[in-house]
Amino acid sequence: AHNVCRLLMRRAHGFYTRDAGAAHRKKLGLLRKIICQEGTKFKNVWTTHSASPIAYERGRIYLDNYQCCISSVAQEPRVLYQKPKCSKSEKIEDALLLECPLGEVLPSASDYKSSLIVLTVQNWLLRLSADSGEILEKIYLAGSCCKFRYLSWDTPQEVLVVKSAQNKLPAAAQQVNIQQSVLFYLAVFQVLPLSFIGMLEINKKIFGNSVTDVAVSNGILIVMHSMGLVRLYNFQAISEQFMEQPFDLGHEFNWNGQVGVVGKYPFGLPCNIKITDTPPLLFEASSLENAFQIGGYPWHYIITPNKKKHRGVFHICSLKDNALAKNGIQDMKCCSLEPDWIYFHPDMSGRIIHVGPDLVKVLKLKEVKNNTDQMEIAEDFTIVANRENSVNNAVTVTASGRVVKKRFNLLDDDPEQETFKIVDYEDELDLLSTVAVTQIGADGRAHLDFHCNEHGILLKSIPLLESWDVTYSHEVYFDKDLVLHIEQKPNRRFSCYVYQMVCDTAKDDE
C-alpha cells in the first residue's frame, strides 16, 4: 500500500515517465527551447483582409461571421470549411470553442472532437463541428420575450452561461411610465453532453433598481449596480433553493399551461428558477466602474476606490476580512491617455500582473514577517520598455547652440516612445509575452517578446513586419509555434497576419 501511495503521488506530480501527460510536457519543453533559441525565426506566411470581424480559436481562424473556417496549423493556412452565406436571421452573435473532457464516456462519437458553441440572432444555440461546420445539436432558447446575446463560461469547458441583452420597454410603454422589472435572463447548461441546468431572471424587485449588469463565474452570481457596487451570491445555492422543477432537453413538458418539448421551437426553455426573495449575500464591494477581481492565495480581491480621482489606483485586500495588504495600494503614477491595468496572473500562481505604459510589474503575495495573519505585496520582477533614446527631455540644444525649453512634458504613453500594448500568458509553454509599440509619424513598429514566466528574463524578440497604428484596435495571439495579429481599421476593415516558426538555415535564407 505504501508503494502504491508513493506511485500515485509521483504520478500526480508528473514523475511517472510512462504517463502520456509527462510525454506531452516533455515535448512542450523541447518546443519552448526551439522557439527561444537564436536561430529560430517567425515568418509571415499568410495575410488576409475582410469587411467583417475576424476571430481566432485554438488554431482556427473564422471569417464571414463564422461561415468560413481556416486552419492555421498547416504549413500554410488552408480552408477547413466554407458554408453558404447565411441570412440576417441566422447571424451568429457569439461563439465559444468546446473541447472534449478527459476521462469521461460520452454518448456520441462526435462528442470527442472539438466543437463550436454558437448563439444566433433568433435565439438558437447550436453546437457545430469545429472541423466541418456541421450542426451537431440545436437548441431553441426562447421566443420574443428576450434576446439572448452573450456566451461565457461559469466553469471553463464544464458549465456554459447564455445571457440576454438588457430588456428594454418599447418607447410607447416608456411614455406612459410602465416600469420594466426584469432586466436580464440567464440560461445555464452543463457540457458535455449538453444538458439544461435552468433559466432564471434578474429582477429589479429582488436585486434593486440600480442593477446595471450581471454575470456568473466560478459558481458565483455577480450583480453590478450603477453606483459602483458589486454584490456576490452563491449561484448553486440559488438554483437549489429556487428551482421550481428540473427539465431535460428533448423531453415533453407542461409548464404554465403550455405543452411542448424542452429546447424545441416554438417553446424553447422554461424559466424554472424563480427567485422570490433576496438570496443571502456572500460579499459586496464598491469599486470605480464596477471593476472587481478575486484571486491569489490566500484569497484576495482588487478594487479601485469609487472616485474618479482614484483612477489608476488599485487596492489589494483580503477577501477574508477586507484588510488592506501591506503595500496593497498599487499606483504607477503614470501620466497617460490609456490607463494602466492590473489582474491576477492566469498561471494560477496567485501572483498579480500590473501593466503600465513602460513597465510590467509581476507582484506576489507573501506573509509579513512575525505576522502570519497579514499578507504583503512584494515585487517578483519587472519588465521595462526600451526607452534609451528618450524623447522626453525638458531641454533641447539646437545646432546653433540655442537652448529650447519645452512647455509640456510628453505623456508616458506618447506614441514616439516604446509602450506596452498587450501582455499575455502562453500556458502550455509557460511564457509571458508582451507587445511593445513605437510609432513615429504614420509608421508604427511593434515587436512581440517572450519572457521567462518565473523570473521575467527576455528569451526571444519577434518583430512584426506590418505597420502598427496605435489608433486602431489590435489583438495578438501567441499559440505554441504560431503568432497571429488581428487589426481593425476604420470603416470596419479587418486584417489578419499569420506568422509561423521556421528554422533559419542557409536553405531558408536562399
Rosetta blueprint (number, residue, H / E / L):
1 A L
2 H H
3 N H
4 V H
5 C H
6 R H
7 L H
8 L H
9 M H
10 R H
11 R H
12 A H
13 H L
14 G L
15 F L
16 Y L
17 T L
18 R L
19 D L
20 A H
21 G H
22 A H
23 A H
24 H H
25 R H
26 K H
27 K H
28 L H
29 G H
30 L H
31 L H
32 R H
33 K H
34 I H
35 I H
36 C H
37 Q L
38 E L
39 G L
40 T E
41 K E
42 F E
43 K E
44 N E
45 V E
46 W E
47 T E
48 T E
49 H E
50 S E
51 A L
52 S L
53 P L
54 I L
55 A E
56 Y E
57 E E
58 R L
59 G L
60 R E
61 I E
62 Y E
63 L E
64 D L
65 N L
66 Y L
67 Q L
68 C E
69 C E
70 I E
71 S E
72 S L
73 V L
74 A L
75 Q L
76 E L
77 P L
78 R E
79 V E
80 L E
81 Y E
82 Q E
83 K L
84 P L
85 K L
86 C L
87 S L
88 K H
89 S H
90 E H
91 K L
92 I E
93 E E
94 D E
95 A E
96 L E
97 L E
98 L E
99 E L
100 C L
101 P L
102 L L
103 G L
104 E L
105 V L
106 L L
107 P L
108 S L
109 A H
110 S H
111 D H
112 Y H
113 K L
114 S L
115 S E
116 L E
117 I E
118 V E
119 L E
120 T E
121 V L
122 Q L
123 N L
124 W E
125 L E
126 L E
127 R E
128 L E
129 S E
130 A L
131 D L
132 S L
133 G L
134 E L
135 I E
136 L E
137 E E
138 K E
139 I E
140 Y E
141 L L
142 A L
143 G L
144 S L
145 C L
146 C L
147 K L
148 F E
149 R E
150 Y E
151 L E
152 S E
153 W E
154 D E
155 T E
156 P L
157 Q L
158 E L
159 V E
160 L E
161 V E
162 V E
163 K E
164 S E
165 A L
166 Q L
167 N L
168 K L
169 L L
170 P L
171 A H
172 A H
173 A H
174 Q H
175 Q H
176 V L
177 N L
178 I L
179 Q L
180 Q L
181 S L
182 V E
183 L E
184 F E
185 Y E
186 L E
187 A E
188 V E
189 F E
190 Q E
191 V L
192 L L
193 P L
194 L L
195 S E
196 F E
197 I E
198 G E
199 M E
200 L E
201 E E
202 I E
203 N E
204 K H
205 K H
206 I H
207 F H
208 G L
209 N L
210 S L
211 V E
212 T E
213 D E
214 V E
215 A E
216 V E
217 S E
218 N L
219 G L
220 I E
221 L E
222 I E
223 V E
224 M E
225 H E
226 S L
227 M L
228 G L
229 L E
230 V E
231 R E
232 L E
233 Y E
234 N E
235 F H
236 Q H
237 A H
238 I H
239 S H
240 E H
241 Q H
242 F H
243 M E
244 E L
245 Q L
246 P L
247 F L
248 D L
249 L L
250 G L
251 H L
252 E E
253 F E
254 N E
255 W E
256 N L
257 G L
258 Q E
259 V E
260 G E
261 V E
262 V L
263 G L
264 K E
265 Y L
266 P L
267 F L
268 G E
269 L L
270 P L
271 C L
272 N L
273 I E
274 K L
275 I L
276 T L
277 D L
278 T L
279 P L
280 P L
281 L E
282 L E
283 F E
284 E E
285 A E
286 S E
287 S L
288 L H
289 E H
290 N H
291 A L
292 F E
293 Q E
294 I E
295 G E
296 G L
297 Y L
298 P L
299 W L
300 H E
301 Y E
302 I E
303 I E
304 T L
305 P L
306 N L
307 K L
308 K H
309 K H
310 H H
311 R L
312 G L
313 V E
314 F E
315 H E
316 I E
317 C E
318 S E
319 L L
320 K L
321 D L
322 N L
323 A L
324 L E
325 A E
326 K E
327 N E
328 G E
329 I E
330 Q E
331 D E
332 M L
333 K L
334 C L
335 C L
336 S L
337 L L
338 E L
339 P L
340 D L
341 W E
342 I E
343 Y E
344 F E
345 H L
346 P L
347 D L
348 M L
349 S L
350 G L
351 R L
352 I E
353 I E
354 H E
355 V E
356 G L
357 P L
358 D L
359 L E
360 V E
361 K E
362 V E
363 L E
364 K E
365 L E
366 K E
367 E E
368 V E
369 K L
370 N L
371 N E
372 T E
373 D E
374 Q E
375 M E
376 E E
377 I E
378 A E
379 E E
380 D E
381 F E
382 T E
383 I E
384 V E
385 A L
386 N L
387 R L
388 E L
389 N L
390 S L
391 V L
392 N L
393 N L
394 A L
395 V E
396 T E
397 V E
398 T L
399 A L
400 S L
401 G L
402 R L
403 V E
404 V E
405 K E
406 K L
407 R L
408 F L
409 N L
410 L L
411 L L
412 D L
413 D L
414 D L
415 P L
416 E L
417 Q L
418 E L
419 T E
420 F E
421 K E
422 I E
423 V E
424 D E
425 Y E
426 E E
427 D L
428 E L
429 L L
430 D L
431 L E
432 L E
433 S E
434 T E
435 V E
436 A E
437 V E
438 T E
439 Q E
440 I E
441 G L
442 A L
443 D E
444 G E
445 R E
446 A E
447 H E
448 L E
449 D E
450 F E
451 H E
452 C E
453 N L
454 E L
455 H L
456 G L
457 I L
458 L E
459 L E
460 K E
461 S E
462 I E
463 P E
464 L E
465 L L
466 E L
467 S L
468 W L
469 D L
470 V L
471 T L
472 Y L
473 S E
474 H E
475 E E
476 V E
477 Y E
478 F E
479 D E
480 K L
481 D L
482 L E
483 V E
484 L E
485 H E
486 I E
487 E E
488 Q E
489 K E
490 P L
491 N L
492 R L
493 R E
494 F E
495 S E
496 C E
497 Y E
498 V E
499 Y E
500 Q E
501 M E
502 V E
503 C E
504 D L
505 T L
506 A H
507 K H
508 D H
509 D H
510 E L
